Amino acid sequence: MEQNDPDVELMLAFRDGDEGAFDQLFRRWAGPLLRYLERMLGDGALAEELVQEAFFRVHKARERYEPRARFSTFLYRIATNLALNELKKPRRRHVHEEEDQALLRASGPGADEAVASRRLGVQVERELEKLPERQRMALWLSAAEGHSYAEVASILDTSEKSVKALVHRARVALVARMGECAESMISTPHRGTA
């Protein structure tokens, strides 16, 4: 069990019948989990559905819950499995086309910078989507969500060595496609074990 994880304590309290503890977990983790799933899926509505499904599964698993890792690792593993199942389905999605059009119509101070920044963001998102799913997830979980490589390994059900390789390959691919701007956007300090 992860020592001193207040979320594990909340989950244990929920397991023992404290419904308010579940509400606290939801309030604490729904936002970060939604951002992660939106990034993985590129579809906000689907990401919202999967957040609900992930918490439904946490709720269902309450009696069987045994703290073997941080609560966030447990939750992200459920969400990652749901996302992987969705990504296997044969549908694709549009990427922020309405937002791009609104920015292009904008005028006034800072509009050019906003448009350039948005275009770079869209380019990064498109390049991230081209990465293999596991590389994209490993990179996002470590660089954006701040999980250690050990936690990412647990979430993705693989070894820490494999996670290091996935993150490295993802970074190399993005830098090769986008140059130095991608390198500065995705560089993070080494993330060893938790």
LINQUICOR-V487858 format. One record per run of one state. SS is the DSSP state (H for helix, E for strand, L for the rest). FROM is the first residue (numbers start at 1). TO is the last residue. Records with the same first field share a line. If there is no record, write none. Layout:
SS = FROM-TO, FROM-TO
This chain:
L = 1-5, 16-18, 42-43, 61-61, 65-70, 88-96, 106-110, 131-132, 145-148, 157-159, 179-179, 187-194
H = 6-15, 19-41, 44-60, 62-64, 71-87, 97-105, 111-130, 133-144, 149-156, 160-178, 180-186
